[in-house]
Amino acid sequence: MLHRHGGPQGRQAEIEADSFASNFLMPHASVTAHASKFLLLNDLIRLKRIWTTSLASLGYRLHAIGILTDWQNRVMCIHIAKHGYHRNEPNSAPRESSQILRKIFADLHEQGITRSQIAKELHIPPNEIEQLIFGLAISSIQGGGKKTAKSELARLELVN
């Protein structure tokens, strides 16, 4: 959205996108109201619950608005990596789920449409459907449903 009509490319576009997301998810006033000047890793773990972001994103934001100095940010990044939190976030938020997708897949299941059929119509591997929808009720579609005549199957269309 940020650069759809042109503008920076490559790394500069990525920097601007990160900055936009950071500002959007963690507003300046909210961050400054909750964060003190002297933060330890445990403080970041506690604070990340407020904005539901990763430790790295929160550290990036705290550094961008001047709460963490360059040195503090560097030390924080080292601590995050040392504890393995760059791979496995502590106190991670549960994934959100879509009520609409749940209803759609329940309806498809009632029609006897399997995950393989959905994947074939969308021209993607079946396991990719699972990843795209965060494991919603799609797993209940696999097998066991009543068979539906081919003419009654949903007409899915690939949109580029």
C-alpha positions in Angstrom: 0.0 0.0 0.0 2.7 2.4 1.0 4.6 2.3 -2.3 2.0 1.0 -4.8 2.2 4.1 -7.0 6.0 4.1 -7.1 8.6 5.4 -4.7 11.6 3.7 -3.0 12.6 0.2 -4.1 14.4 -2.6 -2.3 15.9 -2.0 1.1 14.6 1.6 1.4 11.1 0.4 0.7 11.4 -2.3 3.3 12.8 0.3 5.9 9.8 2.6 5.2 7.3 -0.4 5.5 8.8 -1.5 8.8 8.6 2.1 10.1 5.0 2.4 9.1 4.0 -0.9 10.7 5.9 0.0 13.8 4.1 3.4 14.1 0.8 1.8 13.4 1.0 -1.1 15.8 2.9 0.8 18.6 1.8 4.4 18.7 4.4 6.8 20.1 2.2 8.1 22.9 1.3 4.6 24.0 4.9 3.4 24.0 6.2 6.4 25.9 3.4 6.1 28.5 4.3 2.5 29.3 8.1 2.2 28.8 10.7 3.6 31.1 14.3 4.7 30.1 15.9 1.7 31.9 14.6 -1.5 30.3 15.8 -5.0 30.8 14.8 -8.0 28.7 12.1 -9.0 31.2 10.6 -5.5 30.9 10.3 -6.0 27.1 8.7 -9.4 27.6 6.2 -7.8 29.9 5.6 -4.8 27.6 5.2 -6.8 24.4 1.8 -8.0 25.7 0.4 -4.5 25.5 0.9 -4.2 21.7 1.0 -7.9 20.8 4.3 -7.6 18.9 7.5 -9.5 18.9 10.4 -8.6 21.1 12.5 -7.5 18.1 9.7 -5.2 16.8 9.3 -3.7 20.2 13.0 -3.2 20.6 13.1 -1.6 17.1 10.3 0.8 18.1 11.8 1.7 21.4 15.1 2.5 19.6 13.3 4.5 16.9 11.6 6.8 19.3 14.7 7.3 21.5 13.9 5.2 24.6 16.7 2.8 23.8 20.1 4.2 22.8 22.1 2.6 20.1 24.1 0.8 22.7 21.1 -0.4 24.7 19.4 -1.6 21.5 22.5 -3.5 20.5 22.7 -5.2 23.9 19.0 -5.9 23.8 19.3 -7.6 20.4 22.2 -9.7 21.8 20.1 -10.8 24.8 17.1 -11.7 22.6 19.3 -13.9 20.4 21.2 -15.4 23.4 18.0 -16.6 24.9 16.7 -17.9 21.6 13.8 -15.5 21.5 14.5 -14.6 17.9 13.3 -18.1 17.1 10.9 -18.8 19.9 9.0 -15.8 21.3 8.2 -15.8 25.0 4.5 -15.2 25.9 3.5 -15.2 22.3 -0.1 -14.2 21.5 -2.6 -16.8 20.3 -3.2 -16.7 16.5 -6.4 -14.9 15.5 -9.0 -16.9 13.6 -11.6 -15.9 11.1 -15.2 -16.6 11.8 -16.1 -16.2 8.2 -13.5 -18.7 7.0 -14.7 -21.1 9.7 -18.3 -20.8 8.3 -17.2 -21.2 4.7 -15.2 -24.4 5.5 -18.0 -25.8 7.6 -20.3 -25.3 4.6 -17.8 -26.9 2.2 -17.5 -29.8 4.6 -21.3 -30.2 4.6 -21.2 -30.3 0.8 -18.6 -33.1 0.9 -15.8 -31.0 -0.5 -12.4 -32.1 0.6 -9.2 -30.2 1.3 -7.7 -31.8 -1.8 -10.5 -30.6 -3.9 -10.2 -27.0 -2.6 -6.4 -27.1 -3.2 -6.9 -28.4 -6.7 -9.4 -25.6 -7.5 -7.1 -23.0 -6.1 -4.1 -24.5 -7.8 -2.1 -24.8 -4.5 -0.7 -27.7 -2.5 -3.2 -29.0 0.2 -0.7 -28.2 3.1 -0.5 -24.6 1.9 -4.2 -24.1 2.5 -3.6 -25.1 6.1 -0.7 -22.6 6.4 -2.7 -19.8 4.8 -5.6 -20.1 7.1 -3.7 -20.9 10.3 -5.2 -24.3 10.8 -8.8 -23.3 10.9 -11.5 -25.9 10.7 -10.1 -27.0 7.4 -8.7 -30.1 9.0 -12.2 -31.3 9.6 -12.9 -31.2 5.9 -10.4 -33.9 5.1 -12.3 -37.1 4.3 -15.5 -38.4 5.9 -17.8 -36.0 4.2 -20.7 -37.0 2.0 -19.9 -37.1 -1.7 -21.3 -34.4 -3.9 -21.9 -34.6 -7.6 -19.2 -32.8 -9.6 -21.8 -30.4 -11.1 -22.7 -29.3 -7.5 -19.1 -28.4 -6.4 -18.3 -24.9 -5.6 -16.9 -22.9 -8.4 -13.6 -21.4 -7.1 -11.8 -19.0 -9.3 -8.1 -18.1 -9.2 -7.7 -14.3 -8.9 -4.2 -12.9 -9.6 
